[in-house]
Amino acid sequence: MDDLARAYRLFGVLRWGELGDGHITCRDPLQPDHMWLLRYGVPFERASAGDLVLVAPDGTATDQQGRPAAINESAYTIHHPIHEARPDIGAAAHTHTQWGTPFSAERRMIEPINQEATCFFEDHALFDDEEVQIMSTDGGKRIAAALGDCRTVILANHGLLTVGASPADAVGWFVLAERVAEVQMKAREAIPISAESARIAREDLTGADFGWTLFGWAARRHLPHEFT
């Protein structure tokens, strides 16, 4: 719960989700078909563990006292099908960012043109569809199908979405994906490295705790008062 709230606060200080767009969800350990997310109306940078609400498989949400709670409905319609399709993950993260969203509008894959980009080599997907049914789980199911067993999916004309074992893991990968999207947009004539070299770099750089480590660095950099 604390990690999920901190993940929202990190999004907030990075100026992501300023208009209430975006969501981070975490699977409930005791009820795996339920998920936690931030109550609607709470600015991300002010998120606390007490602001998190539990969402049932049918989309109904309750606060920690069992009272009905308001949520961003698209968090349910997009994330619930992903959690349902991927029992191996514990969290998912998505929001509209300064570089991820324009990159997604080009409807292309991440090319291995720098070290960070190799981390996503052969481990990301493109949802090349017009996902306009944001209030229906139909769109979420199509996104889940496009994601497959990858860690990241680029939502065409929408933005980035990452999954992980925990909120820290998913958000660590999201922060890296945003940095990679920025490089992809700026280095317009970059020459990718070979597939073989990209695979070697990916294996050298990534590991089971990679996303968590990235999150730790980002949180300490942007939320230093929480680590004194």
Summary of the structure (lengths in Angstrom):
residues: 228
radius of gyration: 16.8
end to end distance: 20.0
largest distance: 54.9
contacts: 777
relative contact order: 0.16
helix: 44%
strand: 15%
